[in-house]
């Protein structure tokens, strides 16, 4: 009821090129507007949606809403960027490539307009099946990013096996990058490793000009966070 009744809304956070600071993509973030409690963060309601299975209709609604929005922007002449949509572990229990391909056909959105984000938890669950599904999504022409890198299982084995385009450095490593030498070195190590694996690197949670300068000089490709949004 909440999904069809307007209780959920999609926000779009800009992702910019670290060198030029021009918009290159956006991440679609869902918000729940509760009648009594106001706006509720996804960190609170997504785990509940996962447990109850409501993540399946919610995930489908978010993907369709994003595709409709991409079409609306295209009609205004605004294009040339991707919109990233998060996929949950429960969605991978089903036919994700079929769902994505169906919504792309239904809305007429090209694969070049969409990116998909997965977490480390998804990467480590039913690995063979998920590798197959992600390869199918890549064959459709979609870009795949691994989110929150370094905070979960952090197995380097999946970086080799999974058909990834982008590695996202978690905000917990970026927060104190200007004052904490260890965090700075971890971020630099992730960037260097990603470059060697021919992946693009995106830093999350960027809030200051100083953080941008350090990330830029370290070779980070993209930045996302309150500084630009």
Beta strands, then each sheet from edge to edge (+ up, - down):
strand 1: 8-17
strand 2: 23-34
strand 3: 38-40
strand 4: 82-86
strand 5: 114-119
strand 6: 143-149
strand 7: 166-169
strand 8: 200-203
strand 9: 222-224
sheet 1: 3+ 2- 1+ 9- 8- 7- 6- 5- 4-
end
